[in-house]
Amino acid sequence: MKTGKYLIVVLGISMFLFGCDSGDDPSLARVAVTMQAVTSQNSIASGRTAGSVEFTEFTLGVTKIEFETEDDDNGNEQEAEFKGRYVVNVLNGTSNPDFGIASLAPGRYEEIEMDIMPVLENNSSVIMKFNYPNGSEATPVEFASTKMYELEIEDEANGFLLDEGSLESVLILIDLDVILAGVDLSGASTDNDGVIRINDSSNMAIQLDIESNLRDAFDMEYGDDDDDDDDDDDDSDDD
């Protein structure tokens, strides 16, 4: 289980959101979600490069994102579940189809659960391509996983509050440095075309290492879209 670190930020309104009817009910809150690759320095601008490794593709097959509130006085919690079939490009922060604006009951939400499923090409759930430095040259690497991932990002201490009539934003970050932490590609087998392929039938031990890291690579930021004018100025100061 990944314990998310919540940072108060103001995010721009040009986000890619859940594909749900936002509705006009003023008693509900609205939430916008996007996913973005970053480095450990939390820099979206340099998010394609982790150390000396340059990522050229990182795609996730997302089928469910669920928000859960904290327990009330009776030990009950509220859940809002959104399902779809989304191909998420986390290097660009885009999704096909686009996410949308979701309407949720107001309250303090402490957990987001996300399902990553094999809905991509070749029955994959995760596809990554990057260039790995090998002496004076860079070796292309192609990673694919067919595993199903059920990820939890939570903050039981604080959570994030959705007020009536508000439009809030949640940014889910995927740390590229964590993805490759402790992964040794020096002994990986290379195909005849010079590509290191990591999948269910090639370099399987390395595949397991990266899959384990994937579960630890998610973090979260939270902000209020109602005050979007200052979003670009505030992001870099909230580590």
Secondary structure, DSSP 8 states (H G I E B T S, - for coil): -EE----EE---S-----SS-----TTSEEEEEEEEEE-TT--STTTTEETTEEEEEEEEEEEEEEEEE---TTS---EEEEEEEEEEETTTTEEES----EEE-SEEEEEEEEEE-S-SGGG-SEEEEEEEEETTEEEEEEEEE---EEEEEE-TTT-EEE-TT-EEEEEEEEEHHHHTTT---TT----TTS-EEEBTTBSHHHHHHHHHHHTT-EEEEEEEGGGGGGHHHHGGG--
